[in-house]
Amino acid sequence: MAAGLQLKICLLALLVAISHCGAILDANYYQKTCPQAENIIYNVVRSATSFDPKVPARLLRMFFHDCFVRGCDASVLLDSTKDNKAEKDGPPNMSLAAFYVIDDAKSKLEESCPRTVSCADILAIAARDVVLLSGGPNWGVMKGRKDGRISRANDTVSQLPAPSFNTSQLIQSFSRRGLSAADLVALSGGHTLGFSHCSSFEARLRNFSAVHDADPSLDPDFAAELKSKCPKPNPDRNAGQLLDSTATAFDNDYYKRVVGGEGVFVSDQSMYEDYRTRWIVEAFARDQGLFFREFAGAMVRLGNVGVKEDGEVRVHCRAVN
């Protein structure tokens, strides 16, 4: 049963993703020019994670936000200038953090292999490493991305899927990037490491509709718990909710909670309410190994989105050369 389901998911993904990459990537891209690159990045990420357990969730989210705006080109890492407001200062990205980890890795790589390893590849490798360090799957990161030179804050509003999106909106957003509904459900599993402030889900808790005070797709006890954490008026601006009950472990608990009506975002819970994705959510909730395999494949496909052939290798990830 699991093998057949896995094959079905893979076929769905391949139909839309097989030719979406704009440049040829190679798992061994730095084998001759910087063979120690992955070890350097891993050690930096491991050290940062040991000091700050929020690093894995932050780097994983950063990679997703980078790839969904202009492709996986490290445009999310660029700082704003007096003439341009960059992606990291766009409204959906104001809560991104841990840029210093990528800066540290880049600094060490410039010492070892000057002008060789792109910031886009560093971010892709770091995203894999934080999943692995959190107990999740491993995969071979394809490399050879170039860094983009353009980063605009306005693009984040129009390009990044919002936590209020329903499944139809999510499928459309992912499809535009060559990603399938199966990829959508698998990549949403990254929320196993996530935390959200109240502002991203409080619209579900009060005055939801003329008929329901709270979103009826929420488990009533869970809705009451969220209301207590996000009181009105005078809420704590730092208050919020973990997106699953094992916040520092990469596992399939997120899907179990969604099945139980405890998806924090509309975008989470809607996948269980929609017949096109419900069966995948249920499968991942039952079988963590299946989720791990499909997440690894989906991350490879995500890393292929919008890869640049005509970019550069930045010396500093926060600024173009």
C-alpha positions as CSV (number, residue, x, y, z in Angstrom):
1,M,0.0,0.0,0.0
2,A,2.7,2.5,1.0
3,A,4.9,1.6,-2.0
4,G,2.0,2.1,-4.4
5,L,1.1,5.4,-2.7
6,Q,4.7,6.6,-2.9
7,L,4.8,5.8,-6.6
8,K,1.6,7.7,-7.3
9,I,2.9,10.7,-5.5
10,C,6.2,10.6,-7.3
11,L,4.5,10.3,-10.7
12,L,2.3,13.3,-9.9
13,A,5.4,15.4,-9.0
14,L,7.4,14.3,-12.0
15,L,4.7,15.3,-14.5
16,V,5.0,19.0,-13.5
17,A,8.6,19.2,-12.3
18,I,10.8,17.3,-14.7
19,S,11.8,20.3,-16.9
20,H,11.3,23.2,-14.6
21,C,14.9,23.8,-13.8
22,G,16.5,26.6,-16.0
23,A,20.1,25.4,-15.4
24,I,21.7,22.1,-15.0
25,L,22.6,21.3,-11.4
26,D,25.0,18.7,-10.2
27,A,25.4,17.0,-6.8
28,N,29.2,17.0,-7.3
29,Y,29.4,20.6,-8.6
30,Y,32.1,21.6,-6.1
31,Q,34.0,18.3,-6.0
32,K,37.1,19.8,-7.6
33,T,36.8,23.5,-6.8
34,C,35.7,23.3,-3.1
35,P,35.4,19.7,-1.9
36,Q,35.1,20.7,1.7
37,A,32.1,23.1,1.1
38,E,29.4,20.9,2.5
39,N,31.4,20.1,5.6
40,I,32.1,23.8,6.2
41,I,28.4,24.6,5.9
42,Y,27.3,21.7,8.1
43,N,29.7,22.6,10.9
44,V,28.5,26.2,10.9
45,V,24.8,25.2,10.9
46,R,25.4,22.6,13.6
47,S,27.2,25.1,15.9
48,A,24.5,27.7,15.4
49,T,21.7,25.2,16.1
50,S,23.4,24.1,19.3
51,F,23.2,27.7,20.6
52,D,19.8,28.6,19.2
53,P,17.2,25.8,18.7
54,K,15.1,28.2,16.5
55,V,17.8,28.1,13.8
56,P,16.4,25.0,12.0
57,A,12.9,26.4,11.5
58,R,14.3,29.8,10.5
59,L,16.7,28.5,7.8
60,L,14.1,26.1,6.4
61,R,11.6,28.9,6.1
62,M,14.2,31.2,4.6
63,F,15.0,28.7,1.8
64,F,11.3,28.4,1.0
65,H,10.8,32.1,0.9
66,D,13.8,32.5,-1.3
67,C,12.8,30.0,-3.9
68,F,9.2,31.2,-4.2
69,V,10.3,34.7,-5.1
70,R,12.4,35.0,-8.3
71,G,13.6,31.4,-7.8
72,C,16.3,29.9,-5.6
73,D,18.8,32.7,-6.2
74,A,19.6,34.0,-2.7
75,S,17.7,37.2,-3.4
76,V,16.2,36.9,0.1
77,L,19.6,37.5,1.6
78,L,20.2,40.9,0.0
79,D,20.0,43.9,2.2
80,S,17.9,47.0,1.3
81,T,19.7,50.0,-0.1
82,K,18.8,53.7,-0.2
83,D,17.4,53.1,-3.7
84,N,15.7,49.7,-3.2
85,K,13.7,48.0,-0.5
86,A,14.8,44.3,-0.6
87,E,12.8,41.1,-0.1
88,K,13.9,40.6,3.5
89,D,12.1,43.9,4.3
90,G,8.9,42.9,2.6
91,P,5.9,42.3,5.0
92,P,5.9,38.5,4.8
93,N,9.7,38.4,5.5
94,M,9.9,40.8,8.4
95,S,10.0,37.8,10.8
96,L,12.7,36.0,9.0
97,A,15.9,35.6,11.1
98,A,19.2,33.7,11.4
99,F,20.8,35.5,8.4
100,Y,24.0,35.5,10.4
101,V,24.3,31.7,10.0
102,I,24.5,32.1,6.2
103,D,26.9,35.0,6.6
104,D,29.2,32.9,8.8
105,A,29.2,30.0,6.4
106,K,29.9,32.3,3.5
107,S,32.8,34.0,5.3
108,K,34.4,30.6,6.0
109,L,33.9,29.5,2.5
110,E,35.5,32.6,1.1
111,E,38.6,31.9,3.2
112,S,38.8,28.3,1.9
113,C,37.5,28.7,-1.7
114,P,37.3,32.3,-2.7
115,R,34.5,33.3,-5.1
116,T,33.4,29.7,-5.7
117,V,30.3,28.7,-3.6
118,S,27.2,30.7,-4.3
119,C,25.0,32.0,-1.5
120,A,22.1,30.3,-3.2
121,D,23.8,26.9,-2.8
122,I,24.8,27.7,0.8
123,L,21.1,28.3,1.6
124,A,20.0,25.1,-0.1
125,I,22.6,23.0,1.7
126,A,21.9,24.7,5.0
127,A,18.1,23.9,4.6
128,R,19.0,20.2,4.2
129,D,21.4,20.3,7.1
130,V,18.8,21.7,9.6
131,V,16.3,19.0,8.7
132,L,19.0,16.3,9.2
133,L,20.1,17.8,12.5
134,S,16.5,17.8,13.7
135,G,16.1,14.1,13.0
136,G,14.6,14.4,9.5
137,P,15.7,12.8,6.2
138,N,18.9,13.4,4.3
139,W,19.2,14.0,0.6
140,G,21.8,14.9,-2.0
141,V,21.6,18.6,-2.6
142,M,22.0,19.6,-6.3
143,K,24.4,22.5,-6.7
144,G,25.5,25.0,-9.2
145,R,23.0,27.8,-8.6
146,K,24.1,31.4,-9.2
147,D,23.1,34.4,-7.1
148,G,20.6,36.9,-8.4
149,R,21.1,40.6,-8.5
150,I,17.5,41.7,-8.0
151,S,15.5,41.7,-4.8
152,R,12.3,43.7,-4.4
153,A,10.1,43.8,-1.3
154,N,6.9,44.2,-3.3
155,D,7.5,40.7,-4.8
156,T,7.1,39.0,-1.5
157,V,3.5,40.2,-1.1
158,S,2.4,38.9,-4.6
159,Q,4.5,35.8,-4.7
160,L,4.5,34.1,-1.3
161,P,1.5,32.0,-0.3
162,A,-0.2,33.4,2.7
163,P,-1.2,31.3,5.8
164,S,-4.8,32.3,5.0
165,F,-4.7,30.6,1.5
166,N,-7.1,27.7,0.9
167,T,-6.0,24.6,-1.0
168,S,-7.0,25.8,-4.4
169,Q,-4.9,28.9,-4.0
170,L,-2.0,26.9,-2.7
171,I,-2.1,24.4,-5.6
172,Q,-2.2,27.3,-8.0
173,S,0.8,29.0,-6.3
174,F,2.8,25.8,-6.3
175,S,1.8,24.8,-9.8
176,R,3.2,28.1,-11.2
177,R,6.6,27.0,-9.9
178,G,6.4,23.5,-11.3
179,L,5.4,21.9,-8.0
180,S,2.6,19.4,-7.6
181,A,-0.2,19.1,-5.0
182,A,1.9,16.2,-3.5
183,D,4.9,18.6,-3.2
184,L,2.6,21.1,-1.5
185,V,1.6,18.7,1.2
186,A,5.1,17.3,1.6
187,L,6.7,20.8,1.9
188,S,4.0,21.9,4.3
189,G,5.4,19.3,6.6
190,G,8.3,21.7,7.2
191,H,5.9,23.3,9.7
192,T,6.8,20.5,12.1
193,L,9.6,22.9,13.1
194,G,7.5,26.0,13.1
195,F,6.1,28.6,15.4
196,S,3.5,31.3,14.5
197,H,2.6,34.6,16.1
198,C,-1.1,35.2,16.8
199,S,-1.4,37.6,13.9
200,S,-1.2,34.8,11.4
201,F,-4.1,32.8,12.6
202,E,-6.2,35.0,15.0
203,A,-8.8,35.7,12.3
204,R,-9.9,32.0,12.7
205,L,-10.6,32.4,16.4
206,R,-13.3,35.2,16.7
207,N,-16.1,36.4,14.4
208,F,-15.1,33.9,11.8
209,S,-18.5,34.0,10.1
210,A,-22.1,35.0,10.6
211,V,-22.7,31.4,11.8
212,H,-19.5,30.5,13.6
213,D,-17.4,32.5,16.0
214,A,-14.4,30.2,15.5
215,D,-13.4,28.4,12.3
216,P,-15.5,25.2,12.4
217,S,-12.6,23.2,10.9
218,L,-10.7,23.8,14.2
219,D,-11.1,21.3,17.0
220,P,-13.2,23.2,19.6
221,D,-10.8,22.5,22.5
222,F,-7.8,23.6,20.3
223,A,-9.7,26.7,19.3
224,A,-10.2,27.5,23.0
225,E,-6.5,26.9,23.7
226,L,-5.5,29.3,20.9
227,K,-7.9,32.0,22.2
228,S,-6.3,31.8,25.6
229,K,-2.9,32.3,24.1
230,C,-4.1,35.2,21.9
231,P,-6.4,37.2,24.1
232,K,-8.3,40.3,23.0
233,P,-7.8,43.1,23.7
234,N,-4.1,43.8,24.5
235,P,-2.5,40.6,23.2
236,D,1.2,39.9,23.8
237,R,2.8,40.7,20.5
238,N,5.2,37.8,21.1
239,A,2.5,35.3,21.8
240,G,1.7,32.5,19.4
241,Q,1.5,28.8,18.9
242,L,3.9,26.0,17.9
243,L,2.8,24.3,14.7
244,D,3.2,20.9,16.2
245,S,3.8,19.4,19.6
246,T,7.4,18.3,18.9
247,A,8.8,21.7,18.0
248,T,12.5,20.9,17.7
249,A,12.1,17.4,16.1
250,F,11.5,16.9,12.4
251,D,8.7,14.2,12.4
252,N,5.1,13.7,11.1
253,D,3.4,15.0,14.2
254,Y,2.2,18.0,12.1
255,Y,0.1,15.8,9.9
256,K,-1.4,14.0,12.9
257,R,-2.5,17.3,14.3
258,V,-4.0,18.5,11.1
259,V,-6.0,15.2,10.9
260,G,-7.2,16.0,14.4
261,G,-8.3,19.5,13.5
262,E,-5.3,21.2,15.0
263,G,-3.8,22.8,12.0
264,V,-2.8,26.3,13.1
265,F,-3.2,28.0,9.7
266,V,-6.1,28.0,7.3
267,S,-3.5,26.7,4.7
268,D,-2.7,23.8,7.0
269,Q,-6.2,22.7,7.8
270,S,-7.6,23.3,4.3
271,M,-5.4,20.5,3.0
272,Y,-7.3,18.0,5.1
273,E,-10.7,19.5,4.1
274,D,-9.9,19.2,0.3
275,Y,-10.4,15.8,-1.4
276,R,-7.3,16.4,-3.6
277,T,-4.9,16.5,-0.7
278,R,-6.7,14.8,2.2
279,W,-5.5,11.4,1.2
280,I,-1.8,12.6,1.2
281,V,-2.2,14.2,4.6
282,E,-3.6,11.0,6.0
283,A,-0.9,8.9,4.4
284,F,1.9,11.1,5.9
285,A,0.2,11.0,9.3
286,R,0.2,7.2,9.2
287,D,3.7,6.7,7.8
288,Q,6.6,8.9,8.8
289,G,9.0,7.1,6.5
290,L,6.8,7.9,3.5
291,F,6.7,11.5,4.6
292,F,10.5,11.6,4.9
293,R,11.0,10.2,1.4
294,E,8.5,12.5,-0.2
295,F,9.8,15.6,1.7
296,A,13.3,14.9,0.5
297,G,12.2,14.6,-3.1
298,A,10.0,17.7,-2.8
299,M,13.0,19.7,-1.4
300,V,15.1,18.7,-4.4
301,R,12.3,19.9,-6.8
302,L,11.9,23.1,-4.8
303,G,15.6,23.7,-5.1
304,N,15.2,23.6,-8.9
305,V,12.8,26.5,-9.1
306,G,14.0,29.5,-11.1
307,V,17.7,28.5,-11.0
308,K,19.8,31.2,-12.6
309,E,22.3,30.6,-15.4
310,D,23.4,34.3,-15.7
311,G,23.8,35.3,-12.1
312,E,27.0,35.7,-10.0
313,V,28.8,34.2,-7.0
314,R,28.5,36.9,-4.4
315,V,31.5,37.6,-2.2
316,H,29.1,38.8,0.5
317,C,25.6,37.4,0.6
318,R,24.0,40.7,1.7
319,A,25.2,42.7,-1.4
320,V,25.7,42.2,-5.1
321,N,29.3,42.2,-6.2
